[in-house]
């Protein structure tokens, strides 16, 4: 007989009337126990309470934890896809509106910069995400973007859009995007099993690439051609739809704890202390520190190439103006292929070897282009490079979710992304200087050599599952032997 009090907290338990027995699922097997009483399952999914006294019960397969987790994960992936389409529409339509409002190039660039300036506040935002349930951060991020863009749509319909509200709109939507992205990565470990992290993160990344790279920008440009308010109206509706999907997520973690249950010191002083604790963790953790250095170099190399790609395509490869768009499409297709192959690669090689493979592939793709500037090969190498970058992202996101202490994943995520995003302007400037002084092939060669120099930092990286996961798995097996 199974003792309810002795059940591990990560078990899914539900009572179903199957001949007067209670069905218990632990992720691998389904047991029966003659408990004739009500038991509320502990996964946090609302409404899942069953009675052992009902005449007809559920099939054991329907109580499998993987099936119980499928619906919330599908909601999360779908919400990310819809949100990403909205972001893509905004990325295309907001600069067009800025250019229509003012002909001053400086102010157009200010609007573009305001959308990214929110990432400077990412460590503080990560602290706020850690202090509240992730579902609340996700929904708030969507609703704020919906309200701001609906207001901008109303402004645009009147034909009078002041410049300052336009800058404020770009900043607020960027701020909400940081909240949403940090919370989206923080909630994944509470919805997916440890062995499913790579697959779940790959699905989310693929949804984001599809929205921001394929569907969003063309949709925004097409709607702008029909009517200026339309892109922002569709954008607002997309974020509202994402928020409605996210309302079906569980408000509690599988162990029944709230995301913000820990006692946090209130006020500016407490916020600064918690933010500094997250940054100190990133700097002091050997694996996270190395990953931050490599991703910073990866950002420098990638922006050094992409900042001058349009000039490289036209002058070095001799392609017409639309050749640049074809190169971007090739890179986006490579990203989707990488997202599809990343879970299989991480499962076969482990996280450590997958990281080495991703950096090596990216470095070699840059060096091949520097040596052989032939446009079909350049398109292929851009696709290969993008696949390697996505493999890196899937593995590092999953590693952070495993290594971050409970209640600090938001700060770890936001601090890590500061290293990725903060170095990109440096890379763009480096690419411009190298292309001007050393020739159009120099940025490609520099990016490849920089990445090869990072390979020693990836030695002895942990493979999946992580050490805490192995300990939990061993403890679960011990409990199984004792109960049997």
N, C-alpha and C positions, 0 to 999 in steps of 0.2 A: 504494500500500500504506500502511496506517495503522501508525504506530509506537506501540507500547503505552506506551513511556516518555514520549512526547510528549502522551499523552491528558490533557485537563484532569481535575483531581481530582474534579470534580463529575459526570463522566460515569459512566453505568452500563455496566459491561462484563461480558459473560458469554459463555462458549464453548458453542456448540451445534453438533451434527453436522448441518449442512445442506449436504450435498455436500462435506464436508471444509473448510468455511469457518467463520470466527469471526464471530459477529454482534455488532456494537457499536451501542449506542443512546445518542444524546446529548441526548434530550429532544425532538428535532424529526424526525430521520431515523434510519433503521436501515441500517448499512453492513455489508459483508462483507469479511473479510480472511483470506487463506490462512495463518493461524497454526495449526499443528498441535501445540499444547501446552496444558497446563492453565493456566487463569487464574481466579483467585478475584475475583469482583466486589466492588466497594469500598463498597457502600452500607451495610454493617453488618448486613444481614439474614442470619440464620444459615441454613446449609444450602444456600445458593444457589451451588453450585459445579457447573459443567458441563464436559464434555469435548468437544473438537472431533472426537474420533475415534468418537463414538457414531454408530450407523447412522441414527438418527432424531433430529432436533432439534426445537426449539420453533419455533412460528410467530413471525416477527419482532414481531408486535403484542403477544404475550405478554411480550416482553422490554422493552416500552416503560416508561420510568421511572414514568409516571403509574400504570400498573397495579401496578408493584412497590411504590409508595407507598400504594396504596389500602388494603391490608389493615392496616398499622399505624395509619393515620389513622382507619379505621373502629373499630379497637380503642380508640383514644384517645377518640373521640366517644362510643362506647358506655359506656366506663368513666366518663366525665364524667356521662352521663345516669344511670347507676346510682348513682354517688356523690351526685348532686344529689337523687335521690329519698330516699336515706338522710338527707341533710341536712334535707330538708323534713319527713321523719318526726320527726327529732330536734327541729326547731324547734317542732313542734306538741306532742310528747309530754313534753319535758323541763319546760316551764313547768307543765303539768298535774301532773306528779309533784311538782314543788316546792310547788305549792299544796296537794297532798294531804299532804305531809310536814309543812308548817308553815303556819299561818294568818297569820304575820307578813308583811305586804306588803314590808317592807324586805328580808327574806331571799329572797323570791321575786324581787325586783329584782336582788339580788346574784347569784343563779344566772343570770339573763338577761345581766347585765353581764359575768360571768366568761366566757361564751361568746364575747364580742367583745373581751375584754381582750387576747387573744393578738395582735390586730392592732397593739398598741403595740410588740410585738417584731418586727414585720414586717421592718424593715431588717436586723436580725441574722439572721433566718430566711432572707432573700434571699441573704445572704452564704453561709450554709451550703448553700443550694440550688446556688449557683454552684460550690461546692467538690466536689460529688459528682455522679455521673450523674443526670440528671433522672428516669430510670426508677426508680432506687432511692428517690428522694424521693417519687415518686408511690405506689409500692408500700408504703413505710413509712408514709405518711400514711393509707392505707387500712387497713393491718393494725393500727396503733395505735388507730384508731377502732373497728375490729372488736373488739379485745381489751377496750377500756375499756367499750364498750356491752354486750358479753357479760357482763362482771363486774357491771355495773349491772342487767342482766336477772336475774342470779342473786340479787342483793340484793333486787330488787323481788319476786321469787317467794317469798322468805322473809317478806315483809310488814314488814320492818324496814330502812328506808333512812335512815342517818344523814345529817344535813344537810351536814357537811363533805365527805364523799365525793361528794355530789351537786354541790357547787360545784367540786370538783376534776375531776369528770367533764366538766362544762361547759367548764372551762378547757382540759383536755387534748384534747378533741375539737375545740375551736376552734383550738388550736395545730396539730393535725394538718391541719385544714382550710386553714390559711395555707400550710403546707408543700405540700399538694397543689395548691392554686390557683396558687402561684408556679411550681412545677415544670411544671404543665400548660401555662402560657404559654411557659415557657422551652424546652420540647421541640418546640413546633410548627415553628420554623424548620428543625429538623433532619429533619423528616418531610415538609414541604410545600415545593414550589417557591415562589419569591418571588411570582410572579403568582397563586398560589393561597392566599396568606395570608388575604385577606379572606374568601374562601369557607370556608376551614377554621375561622377564628375565629368566623364567623357560625354554623356548624354546632355548635360547642362551646357558644356562648352560648345558642343555641336549646335545646340539650339541658339546659343548666343551668336555664333559665327553665321548661321543661316539668317538670323534677323538683322544683324548689323552689317553683314557683308553682302548679302544677296537681295533680301526682300525690302529692307527699310529704305536705303538711299534711292533706288529707282522709284519706289512708291512715293517718297517725298518729292522727288523732282517732277514726277508725272502729275501729282496733285497740285503742285505749285503752278504748273502750266495751265491747269483748269481754273483754279481760283486760289488766291493767296491765303485765305483763311482755312482752306480745306486740309492742308497737311497738319495743322495744329489741332483741328477738330478731331481728325482721325487719330492723331497722337494721344489726345486726352482720352478718347474712348478706349484705346488699346490699354492704357494704364489702368483704367477703371475695370476692364475685363480681367486683367491680371490680378488686381486686388480681390475681385470676387472669387476667383479661383483659389487664392491663398487663404481665404476665410475658412476653407474646408480642411486646412492643416491642423494637426493636433496642437493644442496650446501648451501641453506639457511634454517633457521628455519621456522616453520609455520607462525610466525608473520612477516616474511620478514627480520629479522635481521641476520646479520652474527654472527657466534660464537665468533669472535674476534673483535666486533665492539667497545668495550669499549677502552678508551684511556689508554694504559699501558705505564709506564715509561720504556724506553729502557735501555739496558746495563745490566751489572752484578748487579749494585745497585738496579735497578728496579726489576730484576728477584729475587733477594734475598728478597726484600720487599714483593713481591707478594707471594713468597713461605712461608715466615714467617706468612703472613696474613692467608694463608690456614691452617697452623699448629695451629695458635692461635684460629681459628674458631673451629677446632676439639677439642682442649683442653677446650674451653669455652662453647661449646654447651652441655647442660646437657645430652640429648639423645645420641648424637654422642659419647660423652666421655664414657658413660656407655657401649655402643655397642663395643667400642674399647677395653675396659677392658675385656669384656666377650669373644670377639673373640681372644684376646691374651691368655686367659686361655684355650679356646677351642683348639688353636693351640698347646699349651704345652701338654694338655692331649692326643690329637690325635697322636702327634709325640712320646710321651712317650710309647704309645702302639705299633705303627707301626715300631719304630726303632728296637724293639726286637721281632717283630712278627715272623720272620723266625726262630729264635731260639726257641720261645715259641711253634710254630707248631711242630717242630721236636722233642724237648726234653720233653715238657709238655704233648702234645697231642699224641705223638708217631706216627705221620704221616710221610710218605716218603717225599722226597724233593719236589715233585710236589704238595704236600698239601698246601704249601705256595701260589702257583699260584691259586689254587682253592679258597683260602680265599680272594685273591685280586679280583678274578672274582665275588665272592659273594658280596663284597663291591661295586664293580662297578655296578652290577645289582641293588643293593639297591639304589645307587645314581640315576640311571635312573628312578626307580619307584618313588623316592622322587621328582624328577623334574616333573614327570607327575602329582603327587598328590598335589604339592605345591600350584598352583593357586587356586584349589578348597578349600584347607585347609585355605589359607589366606582369601579367599572370605567368607567362612563360619564363621571363628573364628575372623578374623581381624588380623592385623600384631602383635599387642601386645601379644595376647593369643597364636598366632602361634609361636612366639619366645620362650615363656615359654614352650610350648609343645616340641619344637625341643631340647632345652637344657635338659629338664627332660628326654625325650626319650634317648638322647645320654648318659646321666649320668647313667640311669638305665641299659642300655645295657652293659656298662663297669662293673657295679657292679654284674650283672648276670654272666658274664664270670668269674669274680674273684671268685664267689661262686661255680659255676658249670662248671669246665673245661672239657666239653664234646664236641667233635669236631663238630657234627651237630648243636649243640646249639651255639657254637662260630661263625660258618658261618652265622647262622641266625641273631645273634646279630650284627655282622659286617655289614650285609645288613641293619638292622634297624638303626644302628648308622649312616651309610652313608646317609640314607634317611632323618634322622633328621638334619644332617649337610647341606644337599642341601636345605631343608626347611628354615634353618637359612639363608643361602646365598641368596635365592630368596627374602625373606622378608627384610633383611638388605640392599640389593642392591636397592630395591624399595623404602625403607625408605630414604636412602641417596639421591636418585633422587628427592624425594619430599621435603626434608628438606634443601638441599644445595641451597644457594643463586644462582641466575643466574650468570653464568660466573665463578663459583668456583667448579663445580662438578668434574672436572679433579683433582684439588688439594685435594678435600675431598676423592675421590676414592683412589688416590695414597697414601695419608697419612694413611687412614684406613687400606690399605693392607700392609703397613709397620708394623703395629701392628700385623697383622695376620701372615705374613711371618717371621718377625724378631724374634718372640719367638719360632719358630719351632726348631732351633738348641738347645735352652735351654731345650725344651721338650725331644729331642732325648737323650741329656746327662742325664737328670733326669731319663728317662726310663732305660738306661743302668746301672746307679748306683743302682736304686731300684731293678732291676732284679738280680743284682750280690749280693747285701747285704741282701735283704729281701725276695728273692724268685721270681719266674716267674709270680706269680699272683699279686705281689705288684703294678706294673705299672697300671694294670686295675683298682684296687681299688683306687689308688691315683687319676687317671683321673676322675672316677665317683664322688669321694668326692669333688674334686676341682670344678667340674661343678655344683654340688648341692649347693655349697657355693656361686655361682654366681646368683642364682635365685632371691635374694632380689634386685639385680640391675635392674631386668627387670620389676619391679613394675611400673605401670602407664605409660607404653609405649603407644604411640599413635596407634590407629587403623586406617585402611584405610576407607575412604579417609582422608587425612591430613587436618589440619585446613585451610591453604590457599586454598586448593581445595574446601572445603565446602563454603568458602567465594566466590570463583569464580562461583561455581554452583548457589549459592543464587543470585548473581548479574545477572547471565544469565537468571534465572527464572524471575527476576524483569524486565529485558529488554523485555522478551517474553510477559509479561502481558501488558507492556506499548505499545508495537507495535500492539498487538491485540486489 
